[in-house]
Amino acid sequence: GDAGIFVQTGGQHTIDDGDLVLGNSAGATGSYTLGGGTLNATRNETIGNGGTGAFSQTAGSHSVGQTLTIGVGSSYTLSNSGILTVGAQEEINGTFTQNGGSNFANNPNNLQQFGFNVSGTYHLSGGTLNSESVEAIADGGQFFQTAGTHTVGSAGEHVFLAIVGVNEGTGGTGGAYTLSSS
């Protein structure tokens, strides 16, 4: 299959008209390494769209204007001083590993929609995760926290963390949140 690799260690990379997609078809692989500078995807970003994608951020600032989707079999790793800011929604169907840095999941305009949805796996072992909207762990999703800070909502907002069990009549499996010391 086709493979694409993008390495950014400084400067500014802006995607104004269109989406950033890594691993856009079956058999394709795409990787993005952000070790410094700024990446600004003003619309959507998909890591693994039929293929396999991997995003590794150790530093720099990464913003997604609308939705960040991590597909099944794909991954995002956030560590050190990296800053990720998502404007509307994070859909984690693959694996998100956070050892450091900051992840800001914002959805200030729609408190009825899940702004942070895990049906894959999220590992938080350092850094900060802030979800400003309703957060759901469902459909077999697993959230493991051994360190770091996880905040849902901000002062004065009515948001919640939903760990959803099996919905009778629709099948599927529930979600789980495991909090432990490392």
TIRO-2110 file (N, C-alpha, C; in Angstrom, 1 decimal):
// TIRO-2110
0.8, -1.2, 0.0, N, 1, A
0.0, 0.0, 0.0, CA, 1, A
0.9, 1.3, 0.0, C, 1, A
0.2, 2.4, -0.1, N, 2, A
0.9, 3.6, -0.2, CA, 2, A
1.2, 4.1, 1.3, C, 2, A
2.3, 4.8, 1.4, N, 3, A
2.7, 5.3, 2.7, CA, 3, A
3.1, 6.8, 2.6, C, 3, A
2.7, 7.6, 3.6, N, 4, A
3.0, 9.0, 3.6, CA, 4, A
3.6, 9.4, 4.9, C, 4, A
4.6, 10.2, 5.0, N, 5, A
5.3, 10.6, 6.2, CA, 5, A
5.5, 12.1, 6.2, C, 5, A
5.1, 12.7, 7.3, N, 6, A
5.3, 14.2, 7.4, CA, 6, A
5.9, 14.4, 8.8, C, 6, A
7.1, 15.1, 8.8, N, 7, A
7.8, 15.4, 10.0, CA, 7, A
7.9, 16.9, 10.1, C, 7, A
7.4, 17.5, 11.2, N, 8, A
7.5, 18.9, 11.5, CA, 8, A
8.2, 19.2, 12.8, C, 8, A
9.3, 20.0, 12.7, N, 9, A
10.0, 20.3, 13.9, CA, 9, A
10.0, 21.8, 14.3, C, 9, A
9.3, 22.6, 13.4, N, 10, A
9.2, 24.0, 13.7, CA, 10, A
8.4, 24.6, 12.6, C, 10, A
8.2, 25.9, 12.7, N, 11, A
7.4, 26.7, 11.7, CA, 11, A
6.0, 26.5, 11.8, C, 11, A
5.2, 27.0, 10.9, N, 12, A
3.7, 26.9, 10.9, CA, 12, A
3.2, 26.2, 9.7, C, 12, A
2.3, 25.2, 9.9, N, 13, A
1.7, 24.5, 8.8, CA, 13, A
0.2, 24.7, 9.0, C, 13, A
-0.5, 25.3, 8.1, N, 14, A
-1.9, 25.6, 8.2, CA, 14, A
-2.7, 24.9, 7.0, C, 14, A
-3.7, 24.2, 7.3, N, 15, A
-4.6, 23.6, 6.3, CA, 15, A
-5.9, 24.3, 6.4, C, 15, A
-6.2, 25.3, 5.4, N, 16, A
-7.3, 26.1, 5.5, CA, 16, A
-8.6, 25.5, 4.8, C, 16, A
-8.4, 24.9, 3.6, N, 17, A
-9.5, 24.5, 2.8, CA, 17, A
-9.4, 23.0, 2.6, C, 17, A
-10.0, 22.2, 3.4, N, 18, A
-9.9, 20.8, 3.3, CA, 18, A
-9.6, 20.2, 4.7, C, 18, A
-9.5, 18.9, 4.7, N, 19, A
-9.3, 18.1, 5.9, CA, 19, A
-7.9, 17.5, 5.8, C, 19, A
-7.3, 17.3, 7.0, N, 20, A
-6.1, 16.5, 7.1, CA, 20, A
-6.4, 15.1, 7.3, C, 20, A
-6.0, 14.2, 6.5, N, 21, A
-6.3, 12.7, 6.6, CA, 21, A
-5.0, 11.9, 6.5, C, 21, A
-4.8, 11.1, 7.4, N, 22, A
-3.7, 10.1, 7.4, CA, 22, A
-4.2, 8.7, 7.2, C, 22, A
-3.7, 7.9, 6.3, N, 23, A
-4.2, 6.6, 6.0, CA, 23, A
-5.6, 6.6, 5.4, C, 23, A
-5.7, 7.2, 4.2, N, 24, A
-7.0, 7.5, 3.7, CA, 24, A
-7.7, 6.4, 2.9, C, 24, A
-7.1, 5.2, 2.7, N, 25, A
-7.8, 4.1, 2.1, CA, 25, A
-7.2, 2.8, 2.5, C, 25, A
-7.9, 1.7, 2.2, N, 26, A
-7.4, 0.4, 2.7, CA, 26, A
-6.0, 0.1, 2.2, C, 26, A
-5.1, -0.3, 3.1, N, 27, A
-3.7, -0.6, 2.7, CA, 27, A
-2.8, 0.6, 2.8, C, 27, A
-3.4, 1.8, 2.9, N, 28, A
-2.5, 3.0, 3.0, CA, 28, A
-2.1, 3.3, 4.5, C, 28, A
-0.9, 3.8, 4.6, N, 29, A
-0.5, 4.2, 6.0, CA, 29, A
0.0, 5.7, 5.9, C, 29, A
-0.3, 6.4, 7.0, N, 30, A
0.2, 7.8, 7.0, CA, 30, A
0.6, 8.1, 8.4, C, 30, A
1.7, 8.9, 8.5, N, 31, A
2.2, 9.3, 9.9, CA, 31, A
2.6, 10.8, 9.8, C, 31, A
2.3, 11.4, 11.0, N, 32, A
2.7, 12.8, 11.2, CA, 32, A
3.4, 12.9, 12.5, C, 32, A
4.6, 13.5, 12.5, N, 33, A
5.4, 13.7, 13.7, CA, 33, A
5.5, 15.2, 13.9, C, 33, A
5.0, 15.7, 15.1, N, 34, A
5.0, 17.1, 15.4, CA, 34, A
6.0, 17.2, 16.6, C, 34, A
7.2, 17.8, 16.4, N, 35, A
8.1, 17.9, 17.4, CA, 35, A
8.4, 19.4, 17.8, C, 35, A
7.6, 20.3, 17.1, N, 36, A
7.8, 21.7, 17.4, CA, 36, A
7.0, 22.5, 16.3, C, 36, A
6.8, 23.8, 16.6, N, 37, A
6.1, 24.6, 15.7, CA, 37, A
4.6, 24.5, 15.9, C, 37, A
3.8, 24.9, 14.9, N, 38, A
2.3, 24.9, 15.0, CA, 38, A
1.7, 24.2, 13.8, C, 38, A
0.8, 23.4, 14.0, N, 39, A
-0.1, 22.7, 13.0, CA, 39, A
-1.5, 23.2, 13.3, C, 39, A
-2.1, 23.8, 12.3, N, 40, A
-3.5, 24.3, 12.4, CA, 40, A
-4.3, 23.7, 11.3, C, 40, A
-5.2, 22.8, 11.6, N, 41, A
-6.2, 22.2, 10.7, CA, 41, A
-7.5, 22.9, 11.0, C, 41, A
-7.9, 23.8, 10.1, N, 42, A
-9.1, 24.6, 10.4, CA, 42, A
-10.4, 23.9, 10.3, C, 42, A
-10.4, 22.7, 9.7, N, 43, A
-11.6, 21.9, 9.6, CA, 43, A
-11.5, 20.6, 10.4, C, 43, A
-11.6, 19.5, 9.7, N, 44, A
-11.5, 18.2, 10.4, CA, 44, A
-10.2, 17.5, 10.2, C, 44, A
-9.9, 16.6, 11.1, N, 45, A
-8.7, 15.8, 10.9, CA, 45, A
-9.0, 14.3, 11.2, C, 45, A
-8.6, 13.4, 10.4, N, 46, A
-8.9, 12.0, 10.5, CA, 46, A
-7.6, 11.2, 10.5, C, 46, A
-7.3, 10.5, 11.5, N, 47, A
-6.1, 9.6, 11.6, CA, 47, A
-6.6, 8.2, 11.4, C, 47, A
-6.4, 7.6, 10.2, N, 48, A
-6.9, 6.3, 9.9, CA, 48, A
-8.3, 6.4, 9.4, C, 48, A
-8.5, 6.5, 8.0, N, 49, A
-9.8, 6.5, 7.3, CA, 49, A
-9.8, 5.4, 6.3, C, 49, A
-10.0, 4.1, 6.8, N, 50, A
-9.9, 3.0, 6.0, CA, 50, A
-8.5, 2.4, 6.0, C, 50, A
-7.5, 3.2, 6.1, N, 51, A
-6.1, 2.7, 6.3, CA, 51, A
-5.7, 2.9, 7.7, C, 51, A
-4.4, 3.0, 7.9, N, 52, A
-3.8, 3.1, 9.2, CA, 52, A
-3.1, 4.4, 9.4, C, 52, A
-3.3, 5.2, 10.4, N, 53, A
-2.7, 6.5, 10.7, CA, 53, A
-2.0, 6.5, 12.0, C, 53, A
-1.0, 7.3, 12.1, N, 54, A
-0.3, 7.4, 13.4, CA, 54, A
0.2, 8.9, 13.5, C, 54, A
-0.2, 9.5, 14.6, N, 55, A
0.2, 10.9, 14.9, CA, 55, A
1.0, 10.9, 16.2, C, 55, A
2.2, 11.5, 16.2, N, 56, A
3.0, 11.5, 17.4, CA, 56, A
3.4, 13.0, 17.6, C, 56, A
3.0, 13.5, 18.8, N, 57, A
3.3, 14.9, 19.2, CA, 57, A
4.0, 15.0, 20.4, C, 57, A
5.3, 15.5, 20.4, N, 58, A
6.1, 15.6, 21.6, CA, 58, A
6.3, 17.1, 22.0, C, 58, A
6.0, 18.0, 21.1, N, 59, A
6.1, 19.4, 21.4, CA, 59, A
5.2, 20.2, 20.4, C, 59, A
5.2, 21.5, 20.5, N, 60, A
4.5, 22.3, 19.6, CA, 60, A
3.0, 22.4, 19.9, C, 60, A
2.3, 23.1, 19.0, N, 61, A
0.9, 23.4, 19.2, CA, 61, A
0.1, 22.8, 18.0, C, 61, A
-0.9, 22.1, 18.3, N, 62, A
-1.7, 21.4, 17.2, CA, 62, A
-3.2, 21.8, 17.5, C, 62, A
-3.8, 22.4, 16.5, N, 63, A
-5.2, 22.8, 16.7, CA, 63, A
-6.0, 22.2, 15.6, C, 63, A
-7.2, 21.7, 15.9, N, 64, A
-8.2, 21.2, 14.9, CA, 64, A
-9.5, 22.0, 15.1, C, 64, A
-9.9, 22.6, 14.1, N, 65, A
-11.1, 23.5, 14.2, CA, 65, A
-12.4, 22.8, 14.5, C, 65, A
-12.6, 21.6, 13.9, N, 66, A
-13.8, 20.9, 14.1, CA, 66, A
-13.6, 19.6, 14.8, C, 66, A
-13.6, 18.5, 14.1, N, 67, A
-13.6, 17.2, 14.7, CA, 67, A
-12.2, 16.5, 14.4, C, 67, A
-11.7, 15.9, 15.5, N, 68, A
-10.5, 15.0, 15.4, CA, 68, A
-11.0, 13.5, 15.5, C, 68, A
-10.8, 12.7, 14.5, N, 69, A
-11.2, 11.3, 14.6, CA, 69, A
-10.0, 10.4, 14.5, C, 69, A
-9.9, 9.5, 15.4, N, 70, A
-8.8, 8.5, 15.4, CA, 70, A
-9.5, 7.2, 15.1, C, 70, A
-9.2, 6.6, 13.9, N, 71, A
-9.9, 5.4, 13.4, CA, 71, A
-9.4, 4.2, 14.1, C, 71, A
-10.2, 3.1, 13.9, N, 72, A
-9.8, 1.8, 14.4, CA, 72, A
-8.5, 1.4, 13.9, C, 72, A
-7.6, 0.9, 14.8, N, 73, A
-6.3, 0.5, 14.4, CA, 73, A
-5.3, 1.6, 14.2, C, 73, A
-5.7, 2.8, 14.5, N, 74, A
-4.8, 4.0, 14.4, CA, 74, A
-4.5, 4.6, 15.7, C, 74, A
-3.6, 5.5, 15.8, N, 75, A
-3.1, 6.0, 17.1, CA, 75, A
-2.7, 7.5, 17.1, C, 75, A
-2.8, 8.1, 18.3, N, 76, A
-2.3, 9.4, 18.6, CA, 76, A
-1.5, 9.3, 19.9, C, 76, A
-0.3, 9.8, 19.9, N, 77, A
0.5, 9.9, 21.1, CA, 77, A
0.9, 11.3, 21.4, C, 77, A
0.5, 11.8, 22.6, N, 78, A
0.8, 13.1, 23.1, CA, 78, A
1.7, 13.0, 24.3, C, 78, A
2.9, 13.7, 24.2, N, 79, A
3.8, 13.7, 25.3, CA, 79, A
4.6, 15.0, 25.5, C, 79, A
5.4, 15.0, 26.5, N, 80, A
6.3, 16.2, 26.8, CA, 80, A
5.5, 17.5, 26.9, C, 80, A
5.8, 18.4, 26.1, N, 81, A
5.1, 19.8, 26.1, CA, 81, A
4.1, 20.0, 25.0, C, 81, A
3.7, 19.0, 24.3, N, 82, A
2.7, 19.1, 23.2, CA, 82, A
1.4, 19.7, 23.7, C, 82, A
0.8, 20.5, 22.9, N, 83, A
-0.5, 21.1, 23.2, CA, 83, A
-1.5, 20.7, 22.0, C, 83, A
-2.6, 20.0, 22.3, N, 84, A
-3.6, 19.7, 21.4, CA, 84, A
-4.9, 20.4, 21.8, C, 84, A
-5.5, 21.1, 20.8, N, 85, A
-6.8, 21.8, 21.1, CA, 85, A
-7.7, 21.5, 19.9, C, 85, A
-8.9, 20.9, 20.3, N, 86, A
-9.9, 20.5, 19.3, CA, 86, A
-11.1, 21.3, 19.5, C, 86, A
-11.6, 22.0, 18.5, N, 87, A
-12.7, 22.9, 18.6, CA, 87, A
-14.1, 22.3, 18.8, C, 87, A
-14.4, 21.1, 18.2, N, 88, A
-15.7, 20.6, 18.3, CA, 88, A
-15.8, 19.3, 19.0, C, 88, A
-15.1, 18.3, 18.5, N, 89, A
-15.3, 16.9, 19.0, CA, 89, A
-14.1, 16.1, 18.8, C, 89, A
-13.8, 15.2, 19.8, N, 90, A
-12.8, 14.2, 19.6, CA, 90, A
-13.5, 12.8, 19.6, C, 90, A
-13.3, 12.1, 18.5, N, 91, A
-13.9, 10.7, 18.4, CA, 91, A
-12.7, 9.7, 18.4, C, 91, A
-12.6, 9.0, 19.5, N, 92, A
-11.4, 8.1, 19.6, CA, 92, A
-11.9, 6.6, 19.4, C, 92, A
-11.7, 6.1, 18.2, N, 93, A
-12.1, 4.7, 17.9, CA, 93, A
-10.9, 3.8, 18.0, C, 93, A
-9.7, 4.4, 17.9, N, 94, A
-8.4, 3.7, 17.9, CA, 94, A
-7.8, 3.9, 19.3, C, 94, A
-6.5, 4.2, 19.4, N, 95, A
-5.8, 4.4, 20.6, CA, 95, A
-5.2, 5.8, 20.8, C, 95, A
-5.5, 6.4, 21.9, N, 96, A
-4.9, 7.7, 22.3, CA, 96, A
-4.1, 7.5, 23.5, C, 96, A
-2.7, 7.8, 23.4, N, 97, A
-1.8, 7.6, 24.6, CA, 97, A
-1.3, 9.0, 25.0, C, 97, A
-1.6, 9.4, 26.2, N, 98, A
-1.1, 10.7, 26.7, CA, 98, A
-0.2, 10.5, 27.9, C, 98, A
1.1, 10.8, 27.7, N, 99, A
2.1, 10.7, 28.7, CA, 99, A
2.5, 12.0, 29.3, C, 99, A
2.1, 13.1, 28.6, N, 100, A
2.4, 14.5, 29.0, CA, 100, A
1.6, 15.4, 28.1, C, 100, A
2.0, 16.7, 28.2, N, 101, A
1.3, 17.7, 27.4, CA, 101, A
-0.1, 18.0, 27.9, C, 101, A
-0.8, 18.7, 27.0, N, 102, A
-2.2, 19.1, 27.3, CA, 102, A
-3.1, 18.8, 26.1, C, 102, A
-4.3, 18.3, 26.4, N, 103, A
-5.3, 18.0, 25.5, CA, 103, A
-6.6, 18.7, 25.9, C, 103, A
-7.0, 19.7, 25.0, N, 104, A
-8.2, 20.5, 25.3, CA, 104, A
-9.3, 20.1, 24.3, C, 104, A
-10.3, 19.4, 24.8, N, 105, A
-11.4, 19.0, 23.9, CA, 105, A
-12.6, 20.0, 24.2, C, 105, A
-12.8, 20.9, 23.2, N, 106, A
-13.8, 22.0, 23.4, CA, 106, A
-15.1, 21.7, 22.6, C, 106, A
-16.2, 22.0, 23.1, N, 107, A
-17.5, 21.9, 22.3, CA, 107, A
-18.4, 22.9, 23.0, C, 107, A
-18.1, 24.2, 23.1, N, 108, A
-18.8, 25.1, 23.9, CA, 108, A
-20.2, 25.4, 23.3, C, 108, A
-20.5, 25.1, 22.1, N, 109, A
-21.8, 25.5, 21.5, CA, 109, A
-22.8, 24.5, 21.5, C, 109, A
-22.5, 23.2, 21.9, N, 110, A
-23.4, 22.2, 21.9, CA, 110, A
-23.2, 21.3, 23.1, C, 110, A
-23.8, 21.6, 24.2, N, 111, A
-23.6, 20.8, 25.4, CA, 111, A
-24.5, 19.5, 25.4, C, 111, A
-25.3, 19.3, 24.4, N, 112, A
-26.1, 18.1, 24.2, CA, 112, A
-25.3, 17.0, 23.5, C, 112, A
-24.3, 17.4, 22.8, N, 113, A
-23.5, 16.5, 21.9, CA, 113, A
-22.2, 16.0, 22.7, C, 113, A
-21.8, 14.8, 22.5, N, 114, A
-20.6, 14.4, 23.1, CA, 114, A
-19.4, 15.1, 22.5, C, 114, A
-18.7, 15.9, 23.3, N, 115, A
-17.5, 16.6, 22.8, CA, 115, A
-16.3, 15.7, 22.8, C, 115, A
-16.3, 14.7, 23.6, N, 116, A
-15.2, 13.7, 23.8, CA, 116, A
-15.8, 12.4, 23.9, C, 116, A
-15.6, 11.5, 22.9, N, 117, A
-16.2, 10.2, 22.8, CA, 117, A
-15.2, 9.1, 22.6, C, 117, A
-15.1, 8.2, 23.6, N, 118, A
-14.1, 7.1, 23.5, CA, 118, A
-14.9, 5.8, 23.3, C, 118, A
-14.7, 5.2, 22.1, N, 119, A
-15.1, 3.8, 21.9, CA, 119, A
-13.9, 2.9, 21.6, C, 119, A
-12.7, 3.5, 21.6, N, 120, A
-11.5, 2.8, 21.5, CA, 120, A
-10.8, 2.8, 22.9, C, 120, A
-9.5, 3.2, 22.9, N, 121, A
-8.8, 3.2, 24.2, CA, 121, A
-8.0, 4.5, 24.4, C, 121, A
-8.1, 5.0, 25.6, N, 122, A
-7.4, 6.2, 26.0, CA, 122, A
-6.6, 5.9, 27.2, C, 122, A
-5.2, 6.1, 27.1, N, 123, A
-4.3, 5.9, 28.2, CA, 123, A
-3.8, 7.3, 28.7, C, 123, A
-4.1, 7.6, 29.9, N, 124, A
-3.6, 8.9, 30.5, CA, 124, A
-2.7, 8.6, 31.6, C, 124, A
-1.4, 8.9, 31.4, N, 125, A
-0.4, 8.6, 32.4, CA, 125, A
0.5, 9.8, 32.7, C, 125, A
0.0, 11.0, 32.2, N, 126, A
0.7, 12.2, 32.5, CA, 126, A
0.1, 13.4, 31.7, C, 126, A
0.3, 14.6, 32.2, N, 127, A
-0.2, 15.7, 31.5, CA, 127, A
-1.6, 16.0, 31.9, C, 127, A
-2.3, 16.8, 31.1, N, 128, A
-3.7, 17.3, 31.4, CA, 128, A
-4.7, 17.0, 30.3, C, 128, A
-5.8, 16.5, 30.6, N, 129, A
-6.9, 16.3, 29.7, CA, 129, A
-8.1, 17.2, 30.2, C, 129, A
-8.5, 18.2, 29.4, N, 130, A
-9.7, 19.0, 29.7, CA, 130, A
-10.8, 18.8, 28.7, C, 130, A
-11.9, 18.4, 29.1, N, 131, A
-13.0, 18.2, 28.2, CA, 131, A
-14.1, 19.2, 28.6, C, 131, A
-14.4, 20.2, 27.8, N, 132, A
-15.4, 21.2, 28.1, CA, 132, A
-16.8, 20.9, 27.8, C, 132, A
-17.1, 19.7, 27.4, N, 133, A
-18.4, 19.3, 27.1, CA, 133, A
-18.7, 17.9, 27.6, C, 133, A
-19.9, 17.4, 27.2, N, 134, A
-20.3, 16.0, 27.7, CA, 134, A
-19.2, 15.0, 27.2, C, 134, A
-18.8, 14.1, 28.0, N, 135, A
-17.8, 13.1, 27.7, CA, 135, A
-18.4, 11.7, 27.8, C, 135, A
-18.2, 10.9, 26.8, N, 136, A
-18.8, 9.5, 26.9, CA, 136, A
-17.7, 8.5, 26.6, C, 136, A
-17.8, 7.4, 27.4, N, 137, A
-17.0, 6.2, 27.2, CA, 137, A
-18.0, 5.1, 27.0, C, 137, A
-18.0, 4.6, 25.8, N, 138, A
-19.1, 3.7, 25.4, CA, 138, A
-18.6, 2.7, 24.3, C, 138, A
-19.5, 1.8, 23.9, N, 139, A
-19.3, 0.9, 22.8, CA, 139, A
-18.0, 0.1, 22.9, C, 139, A
-17.7, -0.3, 24.1, N, 140, A
-16.5, -1.1, 24.4, CA, 140, A
-15.3, -0.2, 24.7, C, 140, A
-15.5, 1.1, 24.8, N, 141, A
-14.4, 2.0, 25.0, CA, 141, A
-13.7, 1.8, 26.4, C, 141, A
-12.4, 2.0, 26.5, N, 142, A
-11.7, 1.8, 27.7, CA, 142, A
-10.9, 3.1, 28.0, C, 142, A
-11.0, 3.6, 29.2, N, 143, A
-10.2, 4.8, 29.6, CA, 143, A
-9.4, 4.3, 30.8, C, 143, A
-8.0, 4.4, 30.7, N, 144, A
-7.1, 4.0, 31.8, CA, 144, A
-6.4, 5.3, 32.2, C, 144, A
-6.5, 5.6, 33.5, N, 145, A
-5.7, 6.7, 34.1, CA, 145, A
-4.9, 6.3, 35.2, C, 145, A
-3.5, 6.4, 35.1, N, 146, A
-2.6, 6.1, 36.1, CA, 146, A
-1.9, 7.3, 36.7, C, 146, A
-2.0, 8.4, 36.0, N, 147, A
-1.5, 9.7, 36.5, CA, 147, A
-2.0, 10.8, 35.6, C, 147, A
-1.6, 12.0, 35.9, N, 148, A
-2.1, 13.2, 35.1, CA, 148, A
-3.4, 13.7, 35.7, C, 148, A
-4.0, 14.7, 35.0, N, 149, A
-5.2, 15.4, 35.5, CA, 149, A
-6.2, 15.3, 34.4, C, 149, A
-7.5, 14.9, 34.8, N, 150, A
-8.6, 14.8, 33.9, CA, 150, A
-9.7, 15.6, 34.4, C, 150, A
-10.1, 16.6, 33.7, N, 151, A
-11.2, 17.5, 34.1, CA, 151, A
-12.3, 17.5, 33.0, C, 151, A
-13.6, 17.4, 33.5, N, 152, A
-14.7, 17.4, 32.6, CA, 152, A
-15.5, 18.6, 33.0, C, 152, A
-15.7, 19.5, 32.0, N, 153, A
-16.5, 20.8, 32.2, CA, 153, A
-15.7, 21.8, 32.9, C, 153, A
-16.3, 23.0, 33.0, N, 154, A
-15.7, 24.1, 33.7, CA, 154, A
-16.7, 24.7, 34.6, C, 154, A
-16.3, 25.7, 35.4, N, 155, A
-17.2, 26.3, 36.4, CA, 155, A
-18.5, 26.8, 35.8, C, 155, A
-19.6, 26.4, 36.4, N, 156, A
-20.9, 26.9, 36.0, CA, 156, A
-21.6, 26.1, 34.8, C, 156, A
-20.9, 25.2, 34.2, N, 157, A
-21.5, 24.4, 33.1, CA, 157, A
-22.1, 23.1, 33.6, C, 157, A
-23.2, 22.7, 33.0, N, 158, A
-23.8, 21.4, 33.3, CA, 158, A
-23.4, 20.3, 32.3, C, 158, A
-22.2, 19.8, 32.6, N, 159, A
-21.7, 18.7, 31.7, CA, 159, A
-21.5, 17.5, 32.6, C, 159, A
-21.2, 16.4, 31.9, N, 160, A
-21.0, 15.2, 32.7, CA, 160, A
-20.1, 14.2, 32.0, C, 160, A
-19.6, 13.2, 32.7, N, 161, A
-18.9, 12.1, 32.2, CA, 161, A
-19.8, 10.9, 32.2, C, 161, A
-20.1, 10.4, 31.0, N, 162, A
-21.0, 9.2, 30.9, CA, 162, A
-20.2, 8.0, 30.6, C, 162, A
-20.3, 7.0, 31.5, N, 163, A
-19.8, 5.7, 31.2, CA, 163, A
-21.0, 4.8, 30.9, C, 163, A
-21.1, 4.5, 29.6, N, 164, A
-22.4, 4.0, 29.1, CA, 164, A
-22.3, 2.5, 29.1, C, 164, A
-23.3, 1.8, 29.7, N, 165, A
-23.5, 0.4, 29.7, CA, 165, A
-24.1, -0.1, 28.4, C, 165, A
-24.5, -1.3, 28.3, N, 166, A
-25.1, -1.9, 27.1, CA, 166, A
-26.5, -1.3, 27.0, C, 166, A
-26.9, -0.8, 25.8, N, 167, A
-28.2, -0.3, 25.6, CA, 167, A
-29.1, -1.4, 25.1, C, 167, A
-30.0, -1.8, 25.9, N, 168, A
-30.9, -3.0, 25.5, CA, 168, A
-31.5, -2.7, 24.2, C, 168, A
-31.6, -3.7, 23.3, N, 169, A
-32.2, -3.5, 22.0, CA, 169, A
-31.3, -3.1, 20.9, C, 169, A
-30.1, -2.6, 21.3, N, 170, A
-29.2, -2.2, 20.2, CA, 170, A
-27.9, -3.0, 20.3, C, 170, A
-27.8, -3.9, 21.3, N, 171, A
-26.6, -4.7, 21.4, CA, 171, A
-25.4, -3.9, 21.8, C, 171, A
-24.2, -4.4, 21.4, N, 172, A
-23.0, -3.7, 21.8, CA, 172, A
-22.5, -4.0, 23.2, C, 172, A
-21.4, -3.3, 23.6, N, 173, A
-20.9, -3.5, 24.9, CA, 173, A
-20.8, -2.1, 25.6, C, 173, A
-20.6, -2.1, 26.9, N, 174, A
-20.5, -0.9, 27.6, CA, 174, A
-19.0, -0.4, 27.6, C, 174, A
-18.9, 0.7, 28.3, N, 175, A
-17.5, 1.3, 28.5, CA, 175, A
-17.0, 1.2, 29.9, C, 175, A
-15.7, 1.4, 30.1, N, 176, A
-15.1, 1.3, 31.4, CA, 176, A
-14.0, 2.4, 31.6, C, 176, A
-14.0, 2.9, 32.8, N, 177, A
-13.0, 3.9, 33.3, CA, 177, A
-12.2, 3.2, 34.4, C, 177, A
-10.9, 3.1, 34.2, N, 178, A
-10.1, 2.5, 35.3, CA, 178, A
-9.1, 3.6, 35.8, C, 178, A
-9.2, 3.9, 37.1, N, 179, A
-8.3, 4.8, 37.8, CA, 179, A
-7.5, 4.1, 38.8, C, 179, A
-6.2, 4.2, 38.6, N, 180, A
-5.3, 3.5, 39.5, CA, 180, A
-4.0, 4.2, 39.6, C, 180, A
-3.1, 3.9, 40.6, N, 181, A
-1.8, 4.5, 40.7, CA, 181, A
-0.9, 3.7, 39.8, C, 181, A
0.2, 4.4, 39.3, N, 182, A
1.1, 3.7, 38.4, CA, 182, A
2.0, 2.8, 39.1, C, 182, A
END
